[in-house]
Amino acid sequence: MCSRRIDSPGSSRSTLRLVIAASVVAAVVSISGDRVAAYVFYDKRAQDYIVGSDRALRWSADAWAPGETLEWHIEDGSHWAALPDLSAEDFALPIDEALSDWSEIPTADISWRVAGVVEPSGEPRFGDSRNVVFLDEDYRYSAAVLWWIRSATTRTWELTECDIAASHRDFERAAEWDWEADDLKRDLRWDLRRQLADCLGLGPRQRSPATFSVRKSPAEDDTEWVGSPALGNYRDEHVGASLLRPRADWSSEVGTLAGRVEADGLPLPFVSVWAVRSRGGSLIGAFSNAAGDFLIEGLEPDDYLLWAHPIRDKSDYAALIQAGAAMEVKDVVSVHPVRVEAGRATAGVRITMRRGRE
């Protein structure tokens, strides 16, 4: 049995560690150029985390079958006593709200709920078949710890459990700042929501360097970027969640864009590619792979502009940079939109970038 601990990408200690048989080893991100990369999913071989949905690590049906509700527990213990006038039970509502943020995605088959407070089992917490939220002074940063086993039939890895460490550092900071209980609960909800993305199987989020909307001029010969408060800083997690656990028939309602990013006729590896509705809307992002190929899944039928840029978040994607990510290239936005149709893949798209720095 194996586990992977995912520290929050927003923390100053953002790390990715692979734990095998209770021994900590360095996690090596292996990159191969023989496949198209897409969302930031964990690979079901438990090696990579830049893969398409067909290669993504998923929950075992024995642990969480389609259509079923996955239960979470709050682990009680002495650590909660560090919070004045609050107990483990007091955090049931914000935890349930964080779970609901994912359960309410209309295109995904996700149902999560708080089942109650449980006492520590006295056994090692990880691998006990209970999904718990716990507080422990040894975990000073919020972290999701994923457990998986190798399937006897497919010989690939499957998720079986996820435990979340609530940030003890945040609680200490709250005491220093004299936060009210409601402020602490609100912060916990937001923190847990991010960790639950890892529990679902979504890897480190691909940040866009800014939040933009796109507007075409009447002549449709240029593109204007305008600020939009409706867009988030991360790729659309609803799409990623739906690709991992799609609602029935959802895949037939969306389409795919695939192509290659190049400069001077040569492929550009590990470039961020975003599909943006030409009428304005959220950004859906992916990475090109080592061969410069990209795949963007889960797009609603519409016309899309493509925006490509080099990796800007060097801390989260150091492994890709070390593997040869194209960094000395300039941003490019396609002038003419690409049509995406339901249930179909639009392939052969070419994105040409210029070399040099912005």
Residue pairs with C-beta under 8 A, 6 or more apart in sequence:
1 127
1 147
1 148
1 149
1 160
2 18
2 19
2 20
2 46
2 147
2 148
2 149
2 157
3 19
3 126
3 127
3 145
3 146
3 147
3 148
4 16
4 17
4 18
4 19
4 27
4 42
4 46
4 145
4 146
4 148
5 15
5 17
5 19
5 143
5 144
5 145
5 146
6 16
6 143
6 144
6 145
6 146
6 195
6 198
6 204
7 13
7 14
7 15
7 16
7 141
7 142
7 143
8 14
8 141
8 142
8 143
8 167
8 191
8 194
8 195
9 194
9 204
9 205
9 316
10 194
11 141
11 142
13 141
14 204
14 315
14 316
16 27
16 29
16 49
16 204
17 24
17 26
17 27
18 25
18 26
18 27
18 46
19 25
28 319
29 47
29 48
29 49
29 50
29 319
29 320
29 323
30 47
30 48
31 48
31 50
31 270
31 289
31 290
31 319
31 320
31 323
32 48
32 289
32 290
33 269
33 289
33 290
33 291
34 291
35 51
35 52
35 55
35 289
36 52
36 258
36 289
36 293
36 294
36 295
37 50
37 51
37 52
37 270
37 286
37 287
37 288
37 289
37 293
37 294
37 295
38 50
38 51
38 52
38 53
38 286
38 287
38 294
38 295
38 296
38 297
39 51
39 52
39 53
39 56
39 202
39 203
39 206
39 235
39 239
39 240
39 243
39 286
39 297
40 49
40 50
40 202
40 203
40 204
40 205
40 206
40 235
40 240
40 287
41 49
41 50
41 51
41 52
41 53
41 55
41 56
41 57
41 201
41 202
41 203
41 240
41 243
41 244
42 48
42 49
42 51
42 56
42 57
42 146
42 201
42 203
43 49
43 51
43 55
43 56
43 57
44 55
44 56
44 57
44 58
44 156
44 157
44 158
45 55
45 156
45 157
46 57
46 148
46 157
48 55
49 203
49 204
50 203
50 270
50 287
50 289
50 320
52 295
52 297
53 243
53 244
53 297
56 201
56 243
56 244
57 148
57 157
57 158
57 159
57 201
58 158
58 159
58 201
58 244
58 245
59 70
59 158
59 159
59 160
59 201
59 245
60 148
60 149
60 151
60 158
60 159
60 160
62 160
63 70
63 129
63 158
63 159
63 160
63 161
64 70
64 159
66 109
66 245
67 109
67 111
68 111
69 111
69 112
69 113
70 111
70 112
70 113
70 131
71 112
71 113
71 114
71 115
71 131
72 95
72 99
72 112
72 113
72 114
72 115
72 131
72 132
72 133
73 114
73 115
73 116
73 117
73 118
73 130
73 131
73 132
73 133
74 88
74 89
74 91
74 92
74 95
74 114
74 116
74 117
74 118
74 132
74 133
74 134
75 88
75 117
75 118
75 119
75 120
75 125
75 132
75 133
75 134
75 135
76 87
76 88
76 117
76 118
76 119
76 120
77 88
77 119
77 120
77 134
77 135
77 136
79 134
79 135
79 136
79 137
79 168
80 86
80 87
80 88
80 135
82 135
82 137
82 168
82 171
83 171
83 184
84 175
85 181
86 181
86 184
88 117
88 135
89 117
90 181
90 185
91 133
91 166
91 185
91 188
92 114
92 116
92 117
93 185
94 185
94 186
94 188
94 189
94 192
95 114
95 133
95 188
95 189
95 192
96 113
96 114
97 189
98 188
98 189
98 190
98 192
98 193
98 196
99 112
99 113
99 114
99 196
100 112
101 193
101 196
102 108
102 110
102 112
102 193
102 196
102 197
102 200
102 241
103 110
103 111
103 112
103 113
105 238
105 241
105 242
106 247
107 238
107 239
107 242
107 246
107 247
107 250
108 238
108 241
108 242
108 244
108 245
108 246
108 247
108 250
109 245
109 246
109 247
109 248
110 200
110 241
110 245
112 196
118 130
118 132
121 128
121 130
125 132
125 134
125 163
126 145
126 147
126 161
126 163
127 147
127 161
128 161
129 160
129 161
130 161
130 163
131 161
131 162
131 163
131 199
132 163
132 164
133 163
133 164
133 166
133 192
134 163
134 164
134 165
134 166
135 165
135 166
135 168
135 171
136 165
136 168
137 168
139 165
139 166
139 167
139 168
140 167
140 168
140 169
141 165
141 167
141 169
142 164
142 165
142 166
142 167
142 170
142 191
142 192
142 194
142 195
143 164
143 165
143 195
144 162
144 163
144 164
144 195
144 196
144 198
144 199
145 162
145 163
145 164
145 165
146 159
146 161
146 162
146 198
146 199
147 159
147 160
147 161
147 162
147 163
148 157
148 158
148 159
148 160
149 157
149 158
149 160
150 156
150 157
150 158
151 157
151 158
159 201
162 198
162 199
164 192
164 195
164 196
164 199
166 188
166 191
166 192
167 188
167 191
170 184
170 187
170 188
170 191
171 184
174 183
174 184
174 187
179 187
197 205
197 237
197 240
197 241
200 241
200 244
200 245
201 244
202 237
202 240
202 241
202 244
204 316
204 317
205 234
205 235
205 237
205 316
206 234
206 235
206 272
206 285
206 286
206 287
207 233
207 234
207 312
207 313
207 316
208 231
208 233
208 234
208 235
208 272
208 274
208 283
208 285
209 309
209 312
211 227
211 228
211 229
211 231
211 232
211 233
212 225
212 226
212 227
212 228
212 231
212 276
212 283
213 225
213 226
213 227
213 228
213 230
213 231
213 276
213 280
213 281
214 223
214 224
214 225
214 226
214 276
214 277
214 278
214 280
214 305
214 333
215 223
215 224
215 226
215 280
216 223
216 224
216 278
216 337
217 223
217 224
220 335
220 336
221 335
222 335
223 305
223 333
223 335
225 333
228 280
230 282
231 282
231 283
232 282
235 274
235 283
235 284
235 285
236 282
236 283
236 284
236 298
239 284
239 297
239 298
239 299
240 298
242 250
242 298
243 297
243 298
251 343
252 342
252 343
253 300
253 301
253 342
253 343
254 297
254 298
254 299
254 300
254 301
254 342
254 343
255 299
255 300
255 301
255 340
255 341
255 342
255 343
255 344
255 345
255 346
256 295
256 296
256 297
256 298
256 299
256 340
256 344
256 345
256 346
257 275
257 294
257 295
257 296
257 299
257 304
257 306
257 338
257 340
257 345
257 346
257 349
258 293
258 294
258 295
258 296
258 345
258 346
258 347
258 348
258 349
259 293
259 294
259 347
259 348
259 349
259 350
259 351
260 267
260 288
260 291
260 292
260 293
260 294
260 349
260 350
260 351
261 267
261 268
261 271
261 273
261 288
261 292
261 294
261 308
261 326
261 351
261 353
262 268
262 292
262 350
262 351
262 352
262 353
263 326
263 329
263 352
263 353
263 354
263 355
264 355
266 292
267 288
267 291
267 292
267 293
268 288
268 292
268 326
268 329
268 353
269 288
269 289
269 290
269 291
269 292
269 323
269 324
269 325
269 326
270 287
270 288
270 289
270 290
270 311
270 317
270 320
270 321
270 323
270 324
270 325
270 326
271 287
271 288
271 292
271 294
271 308
271 309
271 310
271 311
271 325
271 326
271 329
271 353
272 285
272 286
272 287
272 308
272 309
272 310
272 311
272 312
273 285
273 286
273 287
273 288
273 294
273 296
273 306
273 307
273 308
273 351
274 283
274 284
274 285
274 286
274 306
274 307
274 308
275 283
275 284
275 285
275 296
275 299
275 304
275 305
275 306
275 340
276 283
276 284
276 304
276 305
276 306
276 307
277 302
277 303
277 304
277 305
278 302
278 303
278 304
278 305
278 337
279 302
279 303
281 302
283 307
284 296
284 298
284 299
285 296
286 294
286 295
286 296
286 297
287 294
287 320
288 294
290 323
290 324
294 351
299 340
300 340
301 340
301 341
301 342
302 339
302 340
303 337
303 338
303 339
303 340
304 337
304 338
304 339
304 340
305 333
305 334
305 337
305 338
306 333
306 334
306 338
306 349
306 351
307 331
307 332
307 333
307 334
308 331
308 332
308 351
308 353
309 329
309 331
309 332
310 325
310 326
310 327
310 328
310 329
311 317
311 320
311 321
311 325
311 327
314 321
317 325
321 327
326 353
328 355
328 356
328 357
329 353
329 354
329 355
329 356
330 353
330 354
330 355
330 356
330 357
330 358
331 353
331 358
332 351
332 352
332 353
332 354
334 351
338 346
338 349
339 346
340 346
